[in-house]
Amino acid sequence: MSHDVEARTRSKHEYEYARKRANQGMRNQVTVFAIMIFLTFIAFAAVQAGMSAYLVAPLILLFAAVQVALQLYYFMHWSEKGHGMAQFFMYSAAFIAFTMILAFVTIIWW
């Protein structure tokens, strides 16, 4: 028994489109990686410069949140179509986690 497998070849336009899209995706990932390295460098420089801990701690947390968002959006391919449900669940989980942490911090400090 043989299986009928249809081999489809892409046209030149489809090939060029796929190549252009892959090139753009790689360029975006390299750019985002460079931004994340730069944010990490700024955080290390702020700590090394001996700045106040009241300024450095929120700065590091802000940069960490930006890096997490960039990693989820670009490196987990959320910028592509078809990932709406995964985004919904991740954002819902982040919202619930933030709300719980805020509630526990509020209960402990007051």
N, C-alpha and C positions, 0 to 999 in steps of 0.2 A: 504494500500500500504506500502510495506516495501522497504527500500533502501538496496541495496547490498553494504555492506562495507567490504572491504577486510582488515583483520587484519594481518599485517605482523610482525613476530617476528624476531629480530636480531639474527644472529648467535653469537657464543661465541667470534669469532675473531672480528666481527663488534662491539660488545659490548666493548671488551678490547681496540680496537682502539679509539672508541668514548670517553671512560673513560680516556685513556692516553692523548688524545688531549685536553680534558677539564681540566685535571690536569696541563698540560703544559701552557694552556691559563691563568689559575688562578695564576700559579707561575710567569708568565710574568707580570701580572697586579700587583701583590704584590711587585715585584721587582721594577717596574716603579714607583709605589706609594712611595716606600722607597727612591728612587732617588729624586723624587720631594720634599719630606719632607726634605731631606738633602740639596737640592738647596735652599729651603726656609730658612732653618736654616743658611746657609752661608750668604744669603742676610741680614737677621736680624742681624747676628753677625757683618757684615761689617758696618751696620748703627750704631749699638750700640758701636762699637769700635771707632767711631768718625773719620772715614776715610774721605778723601776729597769727596765733592759732585761730583766733576768731574770724580772720579773713581767709586763711588757707583752707580750713576744713570745709566751709561752704563752697569754696572755689573747686576743690577736689571733687566734692559730691556733685556739683553742677557738671563738671567735665565728664565724670563717670556716667551720669545720666545721658548726656549728649552722645557719648561713645556707645552706650547700650542701644540707644535709638538708631544710631547709624549702622551698627552691626546687624540689628534685626532687619532694618529696611533694605540694606544693600547686600550683606553677606548671606542672609537667609532668603534672598530673592523676593522680598515682599514688594519690591518695586514692579514686579511683573504681574500680569493679569492672572486671576485664578487663585489668589491666596487670601481672599476676603474672609473666609471662615476662620482660618488660622489667625489672621490679624484680630478678628473679633474676640476669639478666646484669649489670646495673649494680652490684648489691651484690657479685657475684663479682669483677667487674673492680676494684672499690674494695678488696676484700680482698686480691687479688693485688698491686695497686699498693702498698698499705700494707706487705705482707710484703716486697716487693722493696726498698722504700725503707728499711725497718727493717734488712734484711740488708746493704744497701750502707753504711748509717750505722754498723752494727756492725763491718763489715769495715774501714772507714776509721778509726774511732776506736780500735779495739783492735788 
